[in-house]
Amino acid sequence: MKKMNVAIDGPGGAGKSSISRVIAEELNFIHVDTGAMYRAIGLYAIRNQCLDADQITEKLPEISVTLKFIGGVQRVMLCDEDVTDYIRSPEVSMAASKVSAVPAVRAHLLDLQKKIATENDIIMDGRDIGSVVLPDADLKIFLTASAEERASRRYLELKEKPDCPSYEEVLADIRQRDENDMNRAIAPLCQAEDAIFVDSSEMGFHEVVAYIESLIREKLNEL
C-alpha cells in the first residue's frame, strides 16, 4: 500500500519541526526532520574543522548519519552517537547552512530520506522537500513567519541555556541563514508551485497545528 507523504518546507525558525512532530504523533505518522540530518553533518564539520566544501566532501565516506524512531520520536545518530541534544545551537545552525549547500552532502542524505518516505506514512520537513526530495508528495505546505517572529521563538528556546546569544544575534543568524538558503546553487529554499502557503507570524502554535492537521486529514479522506 502506498504511504502518505506530507512535505513541509520553510525557513529556519518557522516551527516546522515542532509542529510536524506534534501532528505526526497525533496521526501516528513518522516525523522526519531533514534539517537535523544536515545539522549532524554541520556538527561533525565543526568538531573536525572541515567546513570547507572540499574538506567535508572528502570526509563524507566516514560520516554516518542515521535516524532512530523511539515511540515515533526522531533521534539523530552521528557515527552511532546520539547527537540530538547537541545540534540546536546557532553555531551548528550556521554550519548546517554551509554544508547543505555542498552537492555531495545533499546526495549523501537524499537516498536515506527517500527510503524512509517509501516505507512510512511521514511528515518530512526541511528546505527543499516538496521541490526536490519528495516532488510527488501527497500534500505540500510552505510554512513561514517574519524574521523577527522566528528570531523571538528561537531566542525563547535558547535563553535558558548557558552562553545564550542575544536576541539581536539570533535575528542576525536567522537573516544570514535565510540569505544562504535562498541563494545556494543546489536545491535552494523555495515554495513548490503546488504547496499551500502558511504564514504563522500572527498565529499561535496550537492554531498552526490545528490548521495543518486539518489539511492533512482532508487529504487523507481524498486518498
N, C-alpha and C positions, 0 to 999 in steps of 0.2 A: 504493500500500500504506500502511495506517495505521502511523504511527510510534508507538513505545512511549514513553510519558511517565511518568517517576518523579518524584514530588513529595516533597521532604524539607524539613520545617519544623522550627522550634525557635528558642530564644532565642539571643542573641549569645554567642559563645564556646563553643558546644556542639560545634564541629568539623564543622559541616555542609559547609562549602566544601572543606576539605582532604580530608575523607573522600569527598565526592562526586567530587572531581577524580581521586582515585586509582581509584575504581571505574569512572568514565566512561572513563578511559584503558584499563583492563583489558577493558572490554566494547565498546570502540570507539563509545561514545556521546559526545554533546556535553554538556559540563557548563555550565550557566548559573547563575551566582552573581548572583541578583537584588539581593542586598544591596549588591554592588559598584556596581550602577547607581544606587542611592539614595545611596551614599557619594560617587559622582561629582557628583551634584547638590548634596550637602552641601558638597563641596569648592568647588564654584562659589559657593555661598552664602557661605562663609567668605571666599573671595577677593574677592567683590564686596559684602560686608557687606549681605546681603539675606536674613537668616534669618527675618524676619517673614513670615507666611503670604501676606499681600497682596503683599509685595515679590517673593517668589520666584515667585508666580503671574504677576505682571506680566513677569518676566524669562523665563519658560518658552519663548516663541517663539524666543528667541535661544540656547537651551540645546540642544545636540545631544549625546545620549548614544547611542553605538553599541558593539557588541561585535565584536571580530575574533577568529577562532579560528585560531591558528597551531599546527599539529601537535596539534590538539584542545585546546590550552590557551587559555583566555579572556584577552583583553587588553581593557581598558576604555578607550574613547576619549571624551574630553570635548571637544567642539568641535574635533575632529580632533587633539587632543593625547592621547598615551598617558599616562594618569594612574594606571595600575595600581599603580605603586610609591609613590603618594602618598596613598592612601585608607585606610590601615590604622591611623592614629593615633587615640588616644582622642578628640581634638578633632573629627576627622572623623566618628567613630562617633556622637557626640552630635548633630552637625549632621545626619547621616543620619536619626537617630531623629526629629528635629524636622521635616525636610522630608517624611519618609514619611507623616506624619500629615496632610499637605495633600492634599485630594482631587484637585486639579488636577495635582499631581505624579504621583500614582498613575495617573491616567488617561493622562498623558503617556507613561508607560512600559509600560502594560498591553498596548497593541496590539503593541509590539515583542516583548514576552515571549511572547504567544500566537502570533505569527507564527513565531518560532523553534521553538516546540513543534510546530506543524503540519508543519514541514519537516524535522525531525530526530528521531532517537532521542535523547532527552535525559534527563539528571538535572538537575532545576531545584531550587535550594534558596532558601529565604527565610523569611518570617514567615507568609505567607498563600497559599502556592502551592496546597496541597490544598483550602483552603476557598474561595478566590476566583479565583486566576489559572488553575488547572487543576483545576476541580472534578471532571472526568471522567478524571483521571489513572489509569493502569492500576494503579499502586501508590503508596500514600501512607505516609510514615513521619514520626513526630514524634520528633525526636532532641533529648535534653536532658541536663543534668547539673546538679549543685548549683552555686549561685552561686560558692561558694568554689573548687570544682574548675575552673570556667570561668575564674575570675579567675587562678588559678595558670597555666593553659595560656596565656592571653593575655599574662600577665606574662613568661613564658618567651620568647614571640615578640618582645616589645618590649625586653627587658633589654639587648640588645647595641646598641640604637640610642641616639643622642645624646638627652639630655633625657628619658630613660625615666622614666615616673611610678613611684611606689612601688606595691607590691602592694596596699596599703590604698586608694590612689587608683583603681587598676584595679578593685578589688572594688566600690567606691562607684559607679564609672561603670557597671559591669555591672548592679548593682541598680537604678540610676536608669533605665537603658535598658530593663530588664525592665518597670519600672513604666510607662514611657512607651508601650512597645509593646503591653502587655496592656490598657491603658486608653484608647487612642486611639479616637476615634469611628468612623473609617473603617478597615475591614479589620484589626481588632486581632489580635495574636498569639494563636492558639488551636490546639488539636488538632482536626483534622477528625474527624467521627464514625467514619469508616471507616479512619482512619490507625492504623498499628501503632506503639505507644509503645515507645521505646528509651531507657533511662536508662543513659548511659555513664559515670556517676560512678566506678564501680569496674571499668571496662573499659579495657584498653589500646587504643591507636589501631588496631593491626592486628587486634585482636579485633573491634572495631566494624566495620571494613572487611569482614572475612570474613563477619560475620553479615548485614550489609545486602546484601552482594553475593549471598549465598545466597538471600535473599528475592527479589532481582531475577531471579536465574536460575530460581528456582522459578516465578515469574510468567511469564517468557519461555516456559517449557515448556508453560504453560497456553494461551498465545495461539496 
